[in-house]
Amino acid sequence: MEQEALMEEGLVLEMEEQALWNEEQALCEENKALREENSVFQEEEKALLEEVKGLEEWNKILQGKDSKRAGWKNAQ
């Protein structure tokens, strides 16, 4: 009886170990997917920052043109 109970307990522990291993594998896959998604977001962020930089440059150019016009108008 005692030996049978120990064998059942061992079987239960093996099943729990297998379940934990499966969970670990699933978490590893999820982690990998999240890292890939993060990489995509970082690339998108980089592209958006470049776009913002370009728009800021255009804004400076346009503000400079506007201020030149204002100076030209004031000089007349």
C-alpha positions, 0 to 999 in steps of 0.5 A: 500500500505504502509503495503504491501511494509513493508510486502514485505520488511520484507519477503526480510529481512527474505530471506536475513537472511536465506541466511546469516544463510546458508552461516554461516553454510557452512563456519562452515563446511568448517572451520571444514574440514580445521581443520581436514585437518590441523590436518592431516598435523600436524601429517604428519609433526610430522612423517617427523620430526621424519624421519629427526631426524632418518636420522640425527642420521644415518648421524652422525653415518656414518660421525663418521665411515668415520672420524674413517677410515680417522684417521685409514688410517692416522695412518698407 
